[in-house]
Amino acid sequence: LCIEAIIMEEARTLHWVFKVADRNLTMRFYREVLGMIVLRHEEFKEGCDAQCNGPYDGKWSKSMVGYGPEDDHFVVELTYNYGVKEYVLGNDFNSIHISSKKAFNACKQYEEEFPCTPVSENTIRVTAPGGYCFEITNEDVSEGRDPVTALELNATNLEETTKYWNGLLGMKVKEKNDKVVIFSYGNDQANLMFSKCEDIDHGTAFGRVAFGIPSTQLPSIQSAIIEAGKAVLTPLVSLNTPGKATVEVVILGDVDGYEICFVGSEAFAELSQVDPQGTQLLEDAMKEDKSDEWWKKRQTYLKAMEEKQSCSSSEEK
């Protein structure tokens, strides 16, 4: 069974998933600094069956942001788990590459709040809330093209990475040397880059990359990955979004443990339509979210208990 023949023709790179702890500050960064827009926002009462929000069972939300519709732009999925105020950042995610003069200038404007470091004369690296990095180049793409040009991750063994992503998943190798390998499912899509790294730590902030393919091909991909002796993290499953389309997904794990979501493109095309109410739904959710207040009260309580215990210990001495 040849996965390359199945995927190469119709696969599309869709998005990368970030876990965010400070939703308000995060949204300010994406909108005011990067210049992205809210494409849709969804609230969930319990954890995702495919762990889209990570290994958490409680209430969570999903905000899709980007420079345009998901059917022809690489976007970012921001997952927010209510009550989770911190994630441990690993070294797996490297950066998302963007070509935009407007974003480049905005990064300079907000440099005191969101740290920037120069990469070259025309490229800077800016750090978003949560520690996630973006490389911004001071040039615009041609009209109608997506400013997001690449997702860059780190990998411990570029040869094994190439065998998996090219040999099994059928991504075309666009460039390869001893430091980096660049893959693509098409010239009109964001590239997937891997840079050489000695070891990988996914922390608790680990993300996930998503690709769309015809739903009829999902069982074949799952079977082929199993036959190859590679990891299927979540077997083919249907995921419901309240009031929207139900999609089918299968979650794989690559040689460094990166989570890879393949989703049926037909239902996803319906699910991912830009929602005119998306921004308002997000704003309403942030206003109604009292977890920050709870967290502050909790920290005050813990500090008081710590001081009380310290005083008791001193008196005993």
N, C-alpha and C positions, 0 to 999 in steps of 0.2 A: 504494500500500500504506500503510495508516494504522496507525502504531504505537500511537497513542493508543487506538484501539478495541481493540487486542490486549491492551494492558497494564493499563489503568486498572481493570478489574474484578477481576483476580485477582493483581496484583503485591503483593508484601510486602517491606518493608525489613527486612533480616536482621541485618547486622553491619558493623562497621568493623574493619579490620586494622591493628594496630600491630606494628612490628618492635621487639623488646626485646633489649637487650644484657645486662642483669643480671636473669636470670629469678627468682632468689630474692627480691631486693628488690622487684621488680615484683609478684610474687605476694603478698607481704606487704602492699603498698599496696592491691591490689584486694580482698583478703580482710578486712584489719583496718581500713582506712580507709573504703573505699567500701562494704564489707559485701557484696560479691558472692560467689558460690559458683562452684566449678569444675564445669562442666557435662560436659565430656569433655576427654580429652587423647590426642593421637596423635603417634607418632614416625615419621619418614621417613628412609630411608637416603640418598636423593638428592633434588635439587631438583625442584620442581613443574613440570610441563609448561606450566602457565599462569602460572608465576612467582608463585604464591601467597606464597612466602617471599622474593620479590624476585629479583634477578639473581644468585642463588647456587646452585651445583650440589651442594653438600655436604649432610651430615646436618643435619636441622632438626626442629623440633617445632611443634605447634600446640596451644594451650590455649584453649578457649572458656570465657569467664567471663561471668556476668551475674546478674540477679536472679530468673531463672526460665527455664523451657524455651524453646528457640529458636523453637518454633512460634508463640509469642505474646509474645515479649520481644525487644527489640533488645539484642544482646550484643556483646562485644568478642572478637576473635580476636587472640591474642598469638602471634606467630611468633618463634621463637628459632633463629637460625642458629649452630650450634656453631662456636666459634672466632672469631666476629665480636663484638668487644667495644665497638664504638662506631659510631653512625650520625650523620650530619650532619643536624641538625634544620632543616627549611625553615620557611616561613611559610604553607604551604598549609592544614594542619590548624589550626582555631581552638580548638574545645572540644567536649566532650560534655556536654549539660545533664542534670542529675539533680535530682529533687525528693525529698528524704529528710531528715527531721529527724535520724535516726540517723547518716547520713553527714555531715551538717552538723556535728553535735557531735563526731564522730570526727575531722574535719578540724581542729577547734580543739584537740583533745587531742594530735594528732600534728603540730602546726604547726611545731615546731622541726625536725623531720625532713623534712617535706613542706611547703614554703612555701605560705602562703595570702595572698591579697590581697582586700580587700573590693570587691565590685562594687556592692552596695547594702546597706541595713540587714539584709536577709534573704538575701543571696546572696554567696557567696565563690567565689573562683577558686583551685583547688588544683593544684599541679604534681606530676605523677606522675614516677617514674623515667624518664629519657629526655627529659624536658622537655614531655611531653604534658599538656594542661590539661583540667580538668573544672570546670564551673560548678555549684555545689551550692546549691540553694534550701532554706531551712529550713521546708519544709512537705511533708506527705505526700500522695501521690496517693490516690484512692479505692481501697478494697479490691479486689484482683484486677487493678489496672492496673499497668503497667510504670513504675517510677520514672524510667527513661531517657526523656526527653521529646523530645530533639532531638540531631542531629549537626550541628555548625556548621563550615563550611569557609569559606575566603576565595575571592573571585573578582575578576577584573580588570574585567569588563564585565557588569553585571547584566542588561542587555538581551539580550546574546548568550547568557548563561547561561540566561535564561528561554526563549529560543527553543529551546535544546537540551533542557532538562529538561522543559519543558511542551510545546513544539511537537513535539519528536521522541519523547521518552520518556513523554509523557503524564501527568506528575505534575501534580496540581492545585495552582494557586497559591493559598495561604491568605492571604498577606500580601505586599505589595510596596511599597517606597518607594525613594528614591535611595540608601539605605544598606544595605538588606537585602531579600532575597526568601526566602520560606519556602514549601517544597513539601511535598506529602504524597500517599501512595498510599491513605490511609484514616485515619479519625479514631481508630482503635484502634492506630495505629502511631506510632513516633517520626517527628518531622518532619525534613526535610532543609533546613538553612538555609545561605544564602551571604551573607557580608558583603563589602562593597566594599573592595577593596585595590588599591593602585597597580600592584603586580607580584607574581607568584607564583614562589616558589623551592621546589621539591619536595625539595631536598636528597637524601640517600640514605635518609632515614627515611620517605619517602613511604608513605602507606597506600592502602587500597582499600575502596570501599563495595560491599556485596553486596545483591542483590535476588533473590527467588524468584519464578518464573513457571512455568506448565505447560511441560513439556519440548517439547511439540509446537510451541510458539511461538518457540523459540530460533532456528530457521533463518530464520523470517520477520523477526525483529528484526535479525539479522545482515544479511540482504538489504536491508532498509529503510535501515539505517545506511550501507551501501555506496552505495546509490542516492542518498542525501542528500549523499554526498561527505565523510562524517565518518569518524573513525578506528575501525577494528577492530584492537585490539592483539593479540588472540589469537583466531583463528577457532574456531568450534565444536569442542570437544575433550572427550574423556572423561577423567576424573581418578579414579584408584584410591586408595582408602584401605585399607591392609592389614586384612583381617578385617571390613570394613564395605562399605556400598553404594558403587557406582561412580556418579558424578554427571557430568552434561554441563554445560559452561559455555561462555560466550562473553564475552570481555573487550573492553570499549569504552573509548575515551578521549574525554573531553568537551572543551569549548573551551579550558579551562585545563590540560588534560593529566591530569585526575583519572582514575584507573583505576576502571572500573565493571564489576562481575561480575554477569552474569545467570546463574542456575543453575536447572536443572530442579527444580521444587518437589517432585515425587513422590519421586525418589530422595533428595533432600536431606532430606525429612521422615524418611526411614529412617536416613540417615547421622547426623542431628543429634539423635537420641534421647539424653536424659540418661543418661550412663554411671555407674552406682553405683560403679564402680572408678576413675572419672576422677581423683579427688583422690589416691588411692594410686599410680596410674600416674605422675602428675606428681611426687609426692614421691620415688618410686623413681628417676625420671629425673634429678631434681636431685641426689640423693645420688650417683648413678653418674657424674655429669658432672664430669670432671676438667679441663675447659677453663680454669677459674679458676686452678687450680694451674699449668697450663701457661703461662697468660698472665703470671702473676707471675714465673715462672722466666725467661720470655722477656724481660720488662722488665728484670729483674736482669742478664741476659746483655747486653742492648743497652746498658745503663748502664755496665757494666764495659768493654765495647768502646769506648764513647765516651770514657771516662776514659783508657783505654789509648792511644787515638789522640791525645787531647789532650796526654798526657804526652810521647808521641813527637814531636809537633810542637814542644813547648817545648824538648826536648833538641836538636832540629835547629837551633833558633834560637840 
